Amino acid sequence: MEKLLYLEEHVSCKKYLPNILVGFKYCQLIENSILKEHNKDYHHLIFFLKGEALISCNEYRDRSIKSNEFVLIPKSADFSCKIVAAADIVIFTFDRFVGVCNKLELQSLAYYRNKIQYNFEPTIICPPLEQFLSIVVEYLQSGMNCRHMHEIKLLELFLLLRGFYKKEELANLFHPIIGKSMDFRSLILENYLKVEHVDDLARIVGMGRTSFNNKFREEFGTSPHQWILKQKAKHIRFKLAEPGSTLSDIMRLYKFNSATHFTRFCKQQFGCTPSELLRQLHTEE
């Protein structure tokens, strides 16, 4: 590894980022450890340079990911990652797509998105992307952690994705977060867990209820109320599958005001009672 010159100048600069929110991070994890780097307010691309893990994301459980593969974890997703074999990982955290070209190009993938049966399958790291990630790791390990570096590499990453991956591959990778109106979709993904009513979401987006409902249906193909119920069901299923989860924990976390209310919800969404669902999930393990 090349030594970074004038390290003090980098560290003392106001653009230096000791704690990364948006940008790149390098992790080395031992076998049987758990990857915990996950802020639900952001999207995350997780690149496995080497190693192997079992990743769960929302309804997709224990998917294998190996060396030279990467996946997208979207905003607000439930996520867990157990390292099966010692791993070197680069995590790229971002909010929205930067640059007009990137945004328009990726927004155009909505056409391909609608033709894909999404199954949370990892994408292969192509040789140019592998070289790019190697350089990013070199920079991070040397201490070059300024905002300018992250901004430059962010733009380069999307240039590589657009240049060396087919549209169908990109549509599959970014499937949860691309659509006709990506800013609108991003705001919904970021905030739906934080509100109690559809009206609150409409206010965040800055639209009246009728216009919001129409826009939402155009983007997600269903009403806001029905979509939020389905997302809530996915989160509940994920949480109940975790070791040690209890029905009372779930009721408290997702603000069910009575056992009757929770039972009615589970019968509508899962076709069974909460206790039956809990038994099913633990049997699947």
Summary of the structure (lengths in Angstrom):
residues: 285
radius of gyration: 20.5
end to end distance: 43.2
largest distance: 64.7
contacts: 810
relative contact order: 0.12
helix: 48%
strand: 19%
